[in-house]
Amino acid sequence: MVLSTIPADIDLLFPPKELEQRRHKLKRLVQSPNSFFMDVGCFNITTVFSHSQTVVLWGMLSRGMGGTLFVQGCLNISTSFSRSETVVLCGSCSSVLCTPTGGKARLTEGTSFRKKSE
C-alpha cells in the first residue's frame, strides 16, 4: 500500500493555496464548492457591411483600405452556472452559449466567460 506523503515543513493552520485546491471540497480546511456562477458573453456577429475588405475574427474587426464599417450583432452577457444541466441560450439572439456534459458545462466556440465576484 502506497501512502501519499505531505512534506513535514508545511503549516497545518495555514496550508498553501494550491495544496488546498487539490483536496476534495469537503476535506479542505474551510469547505468550499468547486462550482461557480459565471458571466458568458455572446459575440455572435450576424451581418457585416463595408466598403472595403474586412476581416472578422472572434468578434474583433480589422478594417482595410479605409471605409465605413457597420456591424449588427449580439454582444449580450448572460449569467450561467458552471455545472448547468440545461442548454443555456442567449437572451437576444437565441444562439447556444453552453451545453451540459456529465460535469462542467462546455462553452461553444466564440463565447467567453469570467467568474462572477461574490
N, C-alpha and C positions, 0 to 999 in steps of 0.2 A: 504494500500500500504506500503510495507516494503522497506526502503531505506538502502543500504549498507553504513555503516559509516566508515570513514577513521580517524584514530587517529589524533588529532589536533596537536600533537607534532612532526610531520614529516616536513622536509624541502621540500617545493614545487619546489625549483630550483634544488635540488639535491636529488631526491627520492631514496629510497633503490632499489637495482638491482632486487630483487625478486618481488617487487611491480610493477616495470616497465615491467617485463616479463609476468606478468599475464594480463596486459592490452591488448586491441586489438592493432594490429600492426599500425593502423592509429591514435590511441588516445594516443600513447606514447609521451613523451616529444620530442624525436627525432624519427621520423618514421623509422622503420627498419623491414625487412621481417622476417617471421618465417622459411622460407626455406633456404637451403644451398647446396653447392656443397660438395661432399664427395669422398674420395678415398675408393674403395671397393676392398678388397683383396680376390682372389680366391685361396683356399687351397685344390684344387681337387687333391688327390693323386691317380694316376692311377695304378701303379704297385709297389709292394714291393718284393724284393728278399733278402733272408737272409739265413745264415747257422744255425741260431738259432731261438728261439722263439722271435717274435717281436709283440709289441702292437702298433697300430696306432689309436690315438685319436685326432681328430680335427687338424691334421697337426703336432702334436707333436709325436715324436718317442721315444720309450724306448727299449733299447736292453737288452737281457738277455743271459746269458751263453756265452758271448764272441763270436765274429764272425763278419764278414764283412756285412755291410748293404748298399744296393744300392736302391735309391728311384728315380723313374721317376714320375714327376707330374708337375702340373701347380702352380706356385707361382706368378702369374701375378697380377698387380694392375691396376684397371680401374677407370676412373672418371665418376661419375654419379650425377644426380640431386636428391635431397631428395624427390621431388614430381614428379618423372618422370611418363609419361603417356604411356610409351612403355616398353616392356621387355628388360632388359639390359643383354647382353651376354658377356662372357669372350672372349677376342680377340684371344687367342691362343687355348683354348680347347673347346670353344663354349658351355660351361655349363651356366645355368641360374644363374645370380648373384642376381637380384631383380625383383620382379613382381609388377605391378601397382595395387593400390587399389583406393578407392574413394579419399583418401588424400595422405598420405605419402606412398612411395614405401616400400614394405615388403621384407626384406633380406631373402634369402634362408639359410638353415642350413649349417654351415661350412664356411660361409663368415663373414668377419669382416669389420668395417668401421671406418674412422676418418674424422672429419670435415676438409676441406681444409682451410688453413690460407688465409687471404685476401691479 
